[in-house]
Amino acid sequence: MADSPKTPKAPSTLPFDFVPQEPETAVANNPHAKATTQVADVVDALKAHFDQSVRDLVVYAGEHTVLVDREAIVEVCRFLSEEKGFSYLADLGGIDRFTEEERYEVFYNLVNIEGGKRIRITIRVEEDTMTAPTVTGIFPAANWNERECYDMFGITFDGHPDMRRMYMPEDFEYHPLRKEFPLLGVPGSLPLPPQSPTGELTGDPFPAAHGHKPPKSFQEVKSEEDND
């Protein structure tokens, strides 16, 4: 007698841990909260030192994100580095919020290595401005991060020692991480090398998606030397 087919198991669902809005319960009720990101004393120091320049505070799973005025970002970073020990810039990047006002955001992930603490600082950038002060004078590692942010979003950093694109050619007209940039790229905007020795430059980054399939490497056309 043949074995009856086994009923496939339903895929398991990963648990979703709801994060309450109340900061005092967000840490206790969320298993993802880490002691390294609980820096309420540092946030209090920022508020006391910079007063109105601290615009907002978001606490998620015990993780503090502080929104400050764009013009204050250099002094905020200097204060955190020199006075609070956050001397390591772990990451810096851009965000397209796709909003009518203050469309873009720049985030700064800072680490106090000796104290084992992390904090995130953010600023907002208007679409008609697209500039922010550089923090390379405090964190030299911000050099390439700010260049990448400029390349992908078009935000320039005033005072940067070498403000040029990171990945895309200098004459590329677009910024790929903006929300309006098409997922399949802009045909003709970036000629790519041919896929065969005698082929022409490829103007479409995704030719197959637009109805054209160039020859693959194992189907290369014969060269003039092959015909001799």
N, C-alpha and C positions, 0 to 999 in steps of 0.2 A: 504494500500500500504506500503510495507516494506521500511524502510529507506535505502537509498543507502549507501554502505560502505564509510566511510570517508577516504580520501587519507592521508596517514601518512605524517607528516611534515618531511622535510629534516633536518637532524641533523645540529645544528648550529655550526659554526666553530669559535673557539676562535681567537680573533685578534692577529696577530703577529706584534710586534712592532720592526721595523728594527732599528738597532743601527748604526748610521754613524761611520765611522772610525775616523773622526776628533774629537779630545777630546773636542774642544770648542763648538761643536754642539751636542755631544752625550748626554749631560745632558738636554739641552733645548728641544730636540726632543723625549726624551724617558720618558714615564709616570712612568716607574719603577725606575727611578733614585731617590735616597734618599740623603738628605743633610748629613746624618751620614757618608756616604762613600766618601764624597768629601774632601780629605785630601791632596791637592796639596802642601800646605805649609810643611806638614810632609815629603812628598816625596822629596821636595827641600832640606830639612834639612838632609835627609839620603844621598842624592847625595853629599852635601857639606862635610858631616862628613866622609863618607866612600869612596868617590871618585870612584875608579875603581871596588870596590866590588859590586856596584850596576850595574847589567848587563842589565836589561830590565825593562820596565814599560808598563803594559797593562791597559787601561782604558775602561771599559765596563759599560754603563749606569751610568757613574759617579763613578764607583767602581774601586778603585786603587788596582792593584796586582803588587807587586815589586819582581822581581827575583834578588837574591843576591848570591854571592859565598857561597858554602857550608861551607868553613872554617870560614866565617865571621858571621854565623848565631847567634852565642852566643852573640857576641858584638853588633850586630844589635838589637837583642831582649833586651839586657841590656840598650842600648841607648833609645829605644822606651819606655821601662818600666820606667826608672829612669828620663829621660830628657823630654819625651813627654807624659807621663801619661798613656801609654798603658800597664797597670799593670794587665790586666785580659786576660788570655789565654782562649778564648771561644772554640777553637777546633784545633786539629792537626791531620793530617792523610796523607796517601800515595796515589799516583796516578801512575798507570802503563801506560805510554805514548806509549809503544810498539814501540819504535824507535830504530834505530841502535846505536845512541849515546845518552848519558844522558837519558836512558830509564825511570828512575823513578824520581818522584817529591815528595817532602814533603811540605805541606802547613801549615801555621800558621795563624790562624784568631785571631787577637788581638783587644781588645776593650779598649778605654779610657772612663770609666764609667762617670766620672765627666764632661768630655767635650762632651759626646754623639757622639763619633767618632769610626769608625772601619777601619782597614787596614788589608790586606792580604799580607803576606810575603811567598815566595817560594824559595826552593833550588832544585838543580838537583843532582841525584845520579847515577853514572855509574854502569852498571850491573856487572862489574868485581870488583867493590869496595864494594858496598852494606853497606856502613857505613856513619853515620852523627854524628856530635857532639850532645850530649844531652843538652836540655835547662832546665832540672829539677832544676838546681841551681838558675835559675831566676823565673821560673814558676813551683812550685812543682806539680801543677795539670797535668803537661806534663807526669808524671810518667806512668799512665795507658794509655794515648794516644800513647806514644812511644812504649809501650809494645804491644798494639793492632796493630800498624803499623808494628812492627817486626813480629807478628804472621801472619798477612794477606799477607805481601809482602816480608818478609825476610830481611828488612833493620834493621841493628843493630845500636844502639845509644851509641857511646863511652862515658864512664863516667856515664852511667845510673846505679842507685843503685841496681836495681833488674831486669836485662834484661832476662826475661823469657816469655814464651807464655802466652797469655791472655785467649783464648778460647780453642784452640786445645791442645791435649796431648803433653807433651814434646817430645815424640818419634815420633810424626807425621812428615812425611818426606816432606810435601808439604806446599805451602802458597796459600790459596784459592782465594785471590783476584788478583793473577797474571793472565794475559790475556790467558796464555796457559793452565790454570787449567780447566778441563772439567766441564760443567754446571751440569752434573749429578754425579759429584764426581768421585773418583777412586775406583772401586770395590776392596774390600779386604784391603783398606788402613786404615779403621777405624771401627773395629767390634762394632756393636751396640747391645743393649740388645735384647733378644728374645721377640717375640710378644705373646708367649704362655708360661705357667709356665714350661713346660718340653721341650721347643724348644731350638735350638742351637743359638749361637750368629749369628747375621745377618752381613755378610761381605759386603753386597751391600747396600749403602744408598738409592737407588731407584730400588728395586727388580722388581717392576711392569713394569718399563721401559725396563727391560732386559728379560722379558718373564717369571718371576717367581712371584707368588702371595702368600705370606705367609698367614696363617689363621688370620682373624681379631679377636678382643677380644671376640666377641660374638660367635665365632666358635672355641674356644680353644679346643685343644685335651683333652681327659680325663686324669686325673692324676692317679697315682697308688692308691691313697686313694679312688678315685671314684670307682675303681674296687673291693675293699674289701667288 
